[in-house]
Amino acid sequence: MKSENEFKNKNILVTGAGRGIGKRFALGFAKLGARIALIGRSKAEIELAKLEIEQAGGNALCVRADVTDAERMVVAVNRAQVIFGSPIDVLICAAAVTGPLDCFLQSSLNDWTEAIITNFLGVAHSCRAVLPYMMEKRAGKVIALVCETNVRPNLNFSAYASSKTAVVRFVEALAHEVTDHNIQMNCFDPGPTYTSLTDEIIGAENRLEPKIVSAAKETRRTGGVSPEIQLEHAMFLASEQSNHITGKLIDITDDLKKLRNANLPEDALTLRRVQR
């Protein structure tokens, strides 16, 4: 497929690459021939991801960094680009924490703030480090992972929900600033996936709505959305096929066939999820 061949020798930087969706996408794009810069706080986790990629014949680089540290992210991006010999082509922002799963007034303010800083400012810091190079070469893709930002907020998820919703509006706003530089930025909701978040929800079931806990248990049982379907959507957003789409909130349920030929109104598939 043309979209698959497009990623051969492309430089893709993934934050939160040591586990969950971030690792899944790192492995997936590596199999397509991309060079992967694995960014994460845990040295052991990103080194394991690197080993898995290399054992499958891929090319990966480990850079231990915390997305909450803006200066460290600049250093990480520069290191990756020097080793790869060319700028980052695709940035995938997957680093995130759950934050307190409790009512706001009963939550640790430090833990609550950490979730906002990691989930929201982490995306901002990553974009700040990568975008100048994308603007210089007049090409680039940014994909920020979000979750259920277009539905009714769930009880006792204030930190996670607020931070992820802020990411959607941030990406929508920033996309307008870089569109003339041929850079497309979008958010992607990959749907239910078994990660550490799933176990945290189940562990906090006495403080959460039964339907949320039930859904988490079902995700743990089934694994959630197929990795192949998730990667297909991510590939689309990272490819030239999506050059006409920017500043949008793309959901795993969105029809890729329609998106490939879509002439989307300004408000379509944004935080407001207006569909016309």
LOSEPA-567071 format. One record per atom (N, C-alpha, C): residue in three letters; x, y, z. Coordinates in pm, whole numbers, plus 32768, in hexadecimal, padded with zeros to 4 digits. Atoms other than C-alpha are relative to their C-alpha. Layout:
residues N
ALAXYZ/...
//
This chain:
residues 276
MET80547F888000/MET800080008000/MET8057807C8000/LYS7FB47F848007/LYS8078815F7FB0/LYS8010803E808A/SER7FFA7FC17F7C/SER802481DB810F/SER80667FBC8059/GLU7F9F80497FB0/GLU80FC80C981A7/GLU808E80217FD2/ASN7F7B7FE28035/ASN8225810880C1/ASN802B808E8021/GLU7FE27F747FE4/GLU820E82798114/GLU80538011807F/PHE7FBC7FF07F80/PHE829E823D826F/PHE808D7FC68003/LYS7F7980388003/LYS83DD818E8205/LYS80658071800E/ASN7F977F9D7FE2/ASN850282558297/ASN7FCB80878031/LYS80367F877FC1/LYS8419835C832B/LYS802880028093/ASN7FDD7FF17F73/ASN847383E38482/ASN7F83801D8051/ILE80787FF17FAE/ILE835B83B5857F/ILE802780028093/LEU7FE57FF37F71/LEU8377842E86E6/LEU7F817FE4804D/VAL807580297FB1/VAL828B838D87E1/VAL801C801A8094/THR7FF57FED7F70/THR8260840C8944/THR7FAB7F978046/GLY8048806B7FBB/GLY81E983148A48/GLY800E7F7D7FB5/ALA7FEC8071805A/ALA8283820A8968/ALA801F7F7E8047/GLY7FDA80797FB8/GLY82D481118A7A/GLY7F8D7FA48024/ARG807280527FD9/ARG817580928AB2/ARG7F82802D7FB6/GLY80837FDA8034/GLY800A80988A41/GLY7FFB801D7F6C/ILE80147FDC808D/ILE7F9D813A88FC/ILE808080357FC3/GLY7F847FCB8035/GLY80E781F088D7/GLY805C7F927FCF/LYS7FAD80718027/LYS81A880AA88D0/LYS7FC37FB77F89/ARG80448045806E/ARG80A5800E87EC/ARG801A80467F7B/PHE7FE97FB6807C/PHE80CD812286EB/PHE809480007FDA/ALA7F708005801C/ALA82488122870C/ALA80237F7E7FB9/LEU7FE78082803D/LEU82527FB086BB/LEU7FC17FF87F75/GLY804780078080/GLY81547FD585A4/GLY8045804E7F92/PHE7FBD7FAF8065/PHE820480EF84ED/PHE808C7FCD7FE2/ALA7F7C803B8018/ALA83568046851B/ALA7FF87F8F7F9B/LYS8013806E805F/LYS82D17F18845F/LYS7FEB80337F72/LEU80147FC48084/LEU827E80068341/LEU808080417FCB/GLY7F807FCC802F/GLY83EA806D8329/GLY802980878037/ALA7FDF7F7D7FC7/ALA83E481AE83F4/ALA806D7FF38069/ARG7FA07FF77F92/ARG84FE821584DC/ARG7FB6803E8076/ILE80507FD77F8E/ILE8469823A8637/ILE805780388070/ALA7FC27FC87F88/ALA84DD8321874D/ALA7FA07FE68073/LEU805380287F8E/LEU8454828B888F/LEU801B805D8075/ILE7FF37FA37F92/ILE841883948998/ILE7FAF7FCC8077/GLY8048802E7F8A/GLY83BC832D8AFA/GLY804E801D807F/ARG7FBF7FE87F80/ARG8406835D8C6A/ARG80477F858034/SER7FC7807D7FCF/SER845381F08CAA/SER80677FC97F9E/LYS7F9680358055/LYS85A181828C1D/LYS7FE87F6E7FDD/ALA8018808F8016/ALA854480148C47/ALA7F947FE97F98/GLU80708014805C/GLU83FD80398B88/GLU802680237F71/ILE7FE07FDA808B/ILE848580F38A5A/ILE80707FA77FC8/GLU7F99805C8031/GLU85B3800C8A48/GLU7FC27F7B7FD6/LEU8046807A8028/LEU84C77EE28A3E/LEU7FB980147F7B/ALA80437FE2807F/ALA83FF7F888928/ALA806680017F8E/LYS7F957FFC8065/LYS85447FC7886A/LYS802C7F727FDC/LEU7FD8808A8018/LEU85A77E5A8892/LEU7F9A7FB87FA9/GLU806A8041804E/GLU84577DE4880C/GLU800180307F70/ILE7FFC7FC88087/ILE84737ECD86E1/ILE80777FC67FB3/GLU7F8880318043/GLU85D57E5F8690/GLU7FF97F6A7FE3/GLN8010808F8018/GLN85807CEF86B5/GLN7FA57FE47F8A/ALA805A800D8073/ALA84727D2785AF/ALA803D803D7F81/GLY7FBC7FC98074/GLY85727DC684C7/GLY7FF380957FEF/GLY80157F70800A/GLY851B7F308513/GLY807480518036/ASN7F987FA17FD7/ASN85E58064856E/ASN7FC6805E8068/ALA80367FAB7F95/ALA85B1811986B8/ALA8070803B8054/LEU7FA47FB87FA9/LEU865F820C879F/LEU7FBA801D8084/CYS80367FE17F7D/CYS8623822E8916/CYS80328088802F/VAL7FDC7F807FC4/VAL861F838B89AB/VAL7FAD8012807E/ARG804A7FF07F83/ARG85C2839E8B19/ARG7FE380948017/ALA80277F757FEB/ALA850084E08B4F/ALA7F7480058039/ASP80837FEA7FC3/ASP83D585668C0D/ASP7FBF80747FB5/VAL80437F97804F/VAL82DA862C8B3E/VAL7FDF807B8053/THR801B7F8B7FAD/THR82A187108C69/THR8077805F8004/ASP7F867FAF8001/ASP840487948C3B/ASP801680357F72/ALA7FF97FC78086/ALA83FD887F8B0F/ALA808E80017FC9/GLU7F757FFB8030/GLU857688A98AFB/GLU80347F757FDE/ARG7FD48089801A/ARG85B287348B10/ARG7FC47FCB7F7D/MET803E802B807E/MET84BE86FD89F1/MET804A803A7F88/VAL7FB27FC3806D/VAL858487EE8917/VAL80807FB07FEB/VAL7F85804F8008/VAL86C1872C8967/VAL7FE47F787FC1/ALA802480858033/ALA861385E1891C/ALA7FE780047F6A/VAL801E7FF3808F/VAL8593865787CB/VAL808080197FB1/ASN7F827FE38045/ASN86E586E5876A/ASN80587F847FF5/ARG7FAF807A8002/ARG879485A187C8/ARG7FCB7F9E7F97/ALA803C805D8061/ALA86A084D086FD/ALA801E802B7F72/GLN7FEC7FCE8088/GLN86C885AE85CC/GLN80937FF67FD6/VAL7F71800D8020/VAL884485AA85DF/VAL80207F6E7FDE/ILE7FE4808E8017/ILE884D842D85F5/ILE7FBC7FCF7F80/PHE8047802A8078/PHE874783FF84E5/PHE803580477F83/GLY7FC77FB68071/GLY87F08505840B/GLY7F9C80577FB7/SER80677FAC803E/SER86AE85BD83B9/SER7F93801C8066/PRO80657FD87F9E/PRO858886698468/PRO7F927F988015/ILE807480557FE2/ILE845C85BF8507/ILE7F92801B7F9A/ASP806D7FF48061/ASP8349857B8408/ASP7F787FF98043/VAL808180167FBD/VAL8236850A84F5/VAL801780008097/LEU800080007F6E/LEU81FC85568665/LEU7F7F7FC08031/ILE807480407FC3/ILE8114846F8726/ILE800780168095/CYS80027FDE7F72/CYS80B884F18880/CYS7FA67F9C8049/ALA804C80677FBA/ALA805283C68952/ALA801980008096/ALA7FE27FFE7F71/ALA80E984178AA6/ALA7F898036804F/ALA80727FD47FAF/ALA7FD884308BAD/ALA7FFC7FB58084/VAL801B80417F80/VAL7F7A83E28D13/VAL7F6B800E801D/THR80907FFF7FE2/THR7E24839B8DA3/THR7FDA8074805C/GLY80267F9D7F9C/GLY7E2D848C8EC4/GLY7FA37FC28066/PRO805880377F97/PRO7D4F84638FF7/PRO7F797FD47FC8/LEU808580318024/LEU7C1983908FC1/LEU7FA8800E807C/ASP804B7FE07F88/ASP7B5C843C90D7/ASP7FC5808A7FED/CYS803B7F7A800B/CYS7A8C85739112/CYS806F80688014/PHE7F987F998004/PHE7B5286B490E3/PHE802D8029808C/LEU7FDC7FCE7F7B/LEU7B458728924F/LEU80427F978058/GLN7FBF806A7FB3/GLN7BBA85D592CF/GLN80847FD37FC1/SER7F8780298048/SER7CD985B991D6/SER807A804D8030/SER7F827FBA7FE6/SER7E43860D9216/SER8012806A7F94/LEU7FF07F968062/LEU7E79875E9171/LEU807F7FEB7FAE/ASN7F85801B804A/ASN7FDA86F79111/ASN7FE97F997F92/ASP801E80678063/ASP7F5C85BE9061/ASP7FA780377F92/TRP805D7FC68061/TRP7E4686828FBA/TRP804D805B7F9F/THR7FB17FA58052/THR7F3A878A8F3E/THR80617FB57FA6/GLU7FA4804F8051/GLU803086838EC6/GLU7FBC7FCC7F81/ALA804A80318075/ALA7F2585F68DDF/ALA7FED806F7F99/ILE80127F8F805C/ILE7EE1874D8D4A/ILE808480207FBB/ILE7F7D7FDF8038/ILE805487918D19/ILE802E7F947F9D/THR7FD2806D8057/THR80A2863B8C86/THR7FAB7FF67F82/ASN8059801B8071/ASN7F7386128BA7/ASN7FF080777FA3/PHE80157F898054/PHE7F4A87778B2D/PHE808380457FDD/LEU7F837FBA801C/LEU8094882F8B55/LEU80677FA37FC0/GLY7FA6805F8042/GLY814986F18AED/GLY7FF280057F69/VAL80187FF28090/VAL80A987138996/VAL803980857FCE/ALA7FCD7F7C8026/ALA80FD8886898A/ALA809980007FFA/HIS7F6E80057FFF/HIS8269884489E8/HIS80367FB07F89/SER7FD58053806F/SER8286873388E1/SER7FF2804C7F7C/CYS80157FB1807A/CYS81F5881387D3/CYS806580727FF6/ARG7FA17F917FFD/ARG82D58932883D/ARG808B7FD27FD4/ALA7F7D80358023/ALA840688558810/ALA800A7FD57F6E/VAL7FFD803C8086/VAL83A587BD86C0/VAL7FD780627F92/LEU803A7FAE806A/LEU82E088C58601/LEU8062805D7FB8/PRO7FA47FA9804A/PRO83FF89B885B3/PRO80457FBA7F8C/TYR7FBE804C806A/TYR84AB88A884E6/TYR7F9E7FDB7F91/MET8066801E8064/MET83688843843A/MET7FE1807D7FAD/MET801B7F838046/MET832989B083E2/MET807180237FA0/GLU7F8D7FE28055/GLU848789D58356/GLU80007FAC7F80/LYS800280558077/LYS845C88AD826B/LYS7F7880017FBB/ARG80867FF08038/ARG82EF8905822A/ARG7FB87F7A7FEC/ALA804880808002/ALA826387AE827B/ALA80027FC3808A/GLY800480457F7F/GLY81F386ED83AB/GLY7F747FD88028/LYS807E80327FCB/LYS80E4862E845F/LYS800A7FF68098/VAL8008800F7F6F/VAL807C863F85CC/VAL7F7E7FB98022/ILE8075804C7FD4/ILE7F8F8543866A/ILE80027FFD8098/ALA800C80007F6E/ALA7F1F857887D2/ALA7F907FA18028/LEU806380627FD6/LEU7E6A8459887A/LEU7FA980378070/VAL80607FD17F9D/VAL7D3184AE893E/VAL7F9B7F90801A/CYS806080697FDC/CYS7C0F83EE89D7/CYS7F7C803C802C/GLU80897FDC7FDB/GLU7A96842C89E4/GLU7FF280938025/THR80087F717FE5/THR7AB885A589D0/THR7F8180407FCA/ASN80777FC8803E/ASN797685D3890E/ASN7F7F7FC6803A/VAL807780397FC0/VAL788A85268A01/VAL7FF1803B808C/ARG80187FCF7F79/ARG77F7856D8B58/ARG80717FD6805D/PRO7F9380237FA3/PRO7907857D8C65/PRO7FD47F938060/ASN801C806B7FA1/ASN791C844C8D42/ASN8021802C808E/LEU7FEE7FDC7F74/LEU790684668EBC/LEU808E7FE18030/ASN7F7D800E7FC1/ASN7A54849A8F6F/ASN80747FED7F9F/PHE7F9580008064/PHE7B2484C08E31/PHE802A808E7FDE/SER7FEF7F728024/SER7B53863A8E48/SER808A80207FC9/ALA7F797FE1802F/ALA7CCD86428E1C/ALA80177FC97F74/TYR7FEA80418082/TYR7CDB854B8CFB/TYR7FA980407F95/ALA805C7FC88064/ALA7BA785D58C4A/ALA8025808F7FDC/SER7FDD7F74801A/SER7C1087418C6F/SER807F800B7FAD/SER7F817FF88048/SER7D7287058BF5/SER7FF37FD17F70/LYS800E80358088/LYS7D0E86368AC8/LYS7FA9805C7FA9/THR80537FA1804C/THR7BFF872D8A62/THR8050807C7FDC/ALA7FA97F8D801C/ALA7CFB88478A7D/ALA805D7FE27F8B/VAL7FAA80278070/VAL7DDD8787898E/VAL7FB780117F7B/VAL804D7FF5807C/VAL7CC9877C8889/VAL7FF580927FD4/ARG800C7F738024/ARG7C9188F38894/ARG8088803C7FDC/PHE7F797FD1801D/PHE7E098936889B/PHE802A7FD97F72/VAL7FDA80308086/VAL7E4588618764/VAL7FAE80477F95/GLU80567FBA8060/GLU7D1E890086B5/GLU8033808F7FE9/ALA7FD07F76800B/ALA7DA88A5C86FE/ALA808980067FBD/LEU7F787FFC8035/LEU7F148A0E86B0/LEU80047FD77F6D/ALA8003802B808C/ALA7EBA8962856A/ALA7FEF80767FA2/HIS80147F898053/HIS7E478AB384E2/HIS8081804F7FF1/GLU7F847FB28003/GLU7F978B4D8537/GLU80687FC47FA3/VAL7F9780418050/VAL80638A4E8475/VAL7FCF7FCC7F7A/THR80378039807B/THR7F7E89F88354/THR804780357F83/ASP7FBB7FC88074/ASP80358AE38266/ASP808B7FC67FED/HIS7F7D80418009/HIS81728A1C82AD/HIS7FF27F6E7FD6/ASN801A8088802E/ASN80D388DD8226/ASN80107F998071/ILE7FFF80597F8D/ILE80B688418381/ILE7F707FE38028/GLN808680257FD7/GLN7F7F878083E3/GLN80047FC7808E/MET8008802B7F75/MET7F2387508550/MET7F727FD1801F/ASN808480357FDF/ASN7E06867685C9/ASN80057FB28083/CYS800E80567F8C/CYS7D8885C586FF/CYS7FBF7F7E7FD4/PHE803580838022/PHE7D33845686F7/PHE7FD57FB6807D/ASP803480537F94/ASP7C56838F87E1/ASP80027F707FD0/PRO7FF0808A8032/PRO7CC4822287B4/PRO7F997F9D8034/GLY806580597FCB/GLY7B9C81958871/GLY80337FAB8074/PRO7FDA80517F8B/PRO7BA08096898E/PRO807B7FAA7FE3/THR7F85804D800E/THR7CF87FF989BD/THR802E7FD5808A/TYR7FD2802F7F7D/TYR7D807F228AD5/TYR808A803A801D/THR7F847FC37FD5/THR7E8D7FF28B81/THR7FFF80068099/SER7FFC7FF17F6F/SER7EF580478CE5/SER7F8980538031/LEU80767FB27FDD/LEU7DD581428CE4/LEU7F897FA5801C/THR806F805E7FEE/THR7CE280208CC4/THR80047FC4808D/ASP7FF3803C7F7B/ASP7D697F7E8DFF/ASP7FEA8067806F/GLU80167F977F9C/GLU7D6680CA8EBA/GLU7F6B801A8012/ILE80917FEC7FF8/ILE7BF680F68E69/ILE7FBF7F8E804E/ILE803880737FBA/ILE7BA47F988EDF/ILE802480048095/GLY7FD47FF77F76/GLY7C6D7FD1901B/GLY7FB7806B8050/ALA80487F937FBD/ALA7BA2810A9067/ALA7F697FF27FEE/GLU808D80138025/GLU7A4F806F901C/GLU7F9F8032806A/ASN805C7FD07F97/ASN79BB80D7916C/ASN7FEA80977FF9/ARG800E7F6F800C/ARG79E882469109/ARG7FCD802B7F77/LEU80247FE0808A/LEU797C82328F9D/LEU7F777FCA7FDB/GLU8082802D8030/GLU783A82028EDC/GLU80087F6F7FD2/PRO7FFE808F8023/PRO77DF80918EAC/PRO80167FE77F6B/LYS7FF280188091/LYS77C980B58D30/LYS809180117FD3/ILE7F747FEA8023/ILE792F81368D21/ILE80547F89802A/VAL7FB680747FCE/VAL79B280188DF4/VAL7FE07F857FAC/SER802980728053/SER78EA7F1C8D2B/SER804580047F78/ALA7FBE7FF18082/ALA79797FA68BE7/ALA80947FDF800B/ALA7F72801C7FEB/ALA7ADA7F938C75/ALA80187F69800D/LYS7FF180917FF0/LYS7AA97E278CDA/LYS7FEE7FB97F7A/GLU8014803A8084/GLU7A287DD88B7E/GLU807C80187FA8/THR7F867FE2804D/THR7B597E848AE7/THR80727FA6802D/ARG7F98805B7FCE/ARG7C3C7DB68BC8/ARG7FEA7F737FCA/ARG801F8088802F/ARG7B897C798B58/ARG801E7FF17F6B/THR7FF5800B8092/THR7B8F7CC489E1/THR807F803F7FC7/GLY7F8D7FB68035/GLY7CBD7DA889BF/GLY7FD980837FBF/GLY802F7F83803C/GLY7BE67EB98929/GLY80047FFF7F69/VAL80007FF08091/VAL7BF67F3E87C9/VAL807A7FBA7FC3/SER7F9580468044/SER7CC77E7686D4/SER8077805C7FE6/PRO7F887FB0801B/PRO7E307EF686BF/PRO800E80247F6D/GLU7FF77FE78090/GLU7E1B7ED88544/GLU7FA980757FD7/ILE805A7F918021/ILE7CF37FC68534/ILE803980838035/GLN7FC47F877FC7/GLN7D9D80BE861B/GLN8076802F7FAC/LEU7F8B7FDC8050/LEU7EDD80B5854F/LEU7FD780347F77/GLU80307FD18081/GLU7E1A80E1840D/GLU7FD880948007/HIS80257F747FEE/HIS7D878226848F/HIS807B80588015/ALA7F867FB37FE7/ALA7ED8829C8510/ALA805180107F81/MET7FB97FF88080/MET7F79824B83C1/MET7FC380697FA6/PHE80457F9D8053/PHE7E73831A8311/PHE8024808E802C/LEU7FE47F7A7FCD/LEU7EAC844783F1/LEU809380267FF0/ALA7F717FE5800F/ALA8027842783CB/ALA802C80047F6E/SER7FDD800B808D/SER801B84028251/SER7FD4807B7FB0/GLU80277F928059/GLU7FF484F1812C/GLU7F6D7FF77FD9/GLN808F800E801F/GLN7E94846680FE/GLN7FAA805D8054/SER804E7FA97FA6/SER7E258548821D/SER802E80917FFB/ASN7FCE7F768009/ASN7ECB868981A5/ASN7F9080688003/HIS80717FA48003/HIS7D7087248183/HIS7FB880088086/ILE804380057F7D/ILE7D1686DE82F0/ILE805F8035806A/THR7FAE7FCB7F93/THR7D9F87B0840E/THR7FA880468065/GLY804E7FC37F95/GLY7D248831855C/GLY7F817FB48020/LYS8078804F7FED/LYS7C2D87128576/LYS800F7F9B8072/LEU800780697F9B/LEU7BC58612867B/LEU7FCB7F837FB9/ILE80238079804A/ILE7BC784C285CD/ILE7FE97F8E8063/ASP8026806E7FA7/ASP7B1B839D8677/ASP80167F7B7FB9/ILE7FE980838039/ILE7B61822C8644/ILE7F887FD17FAD/THR807880288049/THR79FA820B85C5/THR7FEE804D7F7D/ASP800D7FB4807B/ASP7A2D830A84AE/ASP80297FAB7F88/ASP7FEC804E807A/ASP7A1F82768350/ASP807680397FB0/LEU7F8A7FD08047/LEU7B77829482AF/LEU7FE680157F6C/LYS801F7FEE808E/LYS7AE8826A8153/LYS7FC380887FE7/LYS803F7F7D800E/LYS7A1483A08187/LYS8064806F801D/LEU7F9F7F9A7FDB/LEU7B2E8460822C/LEU806680197F91/ARG7F9B7FF1806A/ARG7C1C841F8109/ARG7FD280617F95/ASN80347FA88069/ASN7B3984E18021/ASN7FA8806F8039/ALA80597FA17FBD/ALA7A9885CA811E/ALA802580907FE2/ASN7FF07F6E8006/ASN7A67873D80EB/ASN7FBB8034807E/LEU803C7FE87F7E/LEU7A2F8789825A/LEU7FE88094801B/PRO80187F777FD2/PRO798688CB82D0/PRO805A801F8076/GLU7FA57FD77F96/GLU7A4D899283CD/GLU7FDE7FC28086/ASP802980337F7E/ASP7981891784F5/ASP7FF37F678005/ALA801480908002/ALA796C87AD8486/ALA80727FB78047/LEU7F9E80557FBC/LEU7A1C86A98560/LEU8063804E8055/THR7FAF7FB67FA0/THR7A9D87A68658/THR7FD37FD7808B/LEU802C801E7F78/LEU7A6987AC87D0/LEU7F687FFD8008/ARG80927FFB8002/ARG790087FC8781/ARG7FC27F887FB9/ARG802A80778049/ARG78EC86C686A4/ARG7F8680187FAA/VAL806E7FE4805D/VAL77FC876E85B3/VAL80177FAE7F82/GLN7FF280508079/GLN77BE86818494/GLN7F98802F7F98/ARG80587FCC8068/ARG7731870B8350/ARG80167FB57F7E/
//
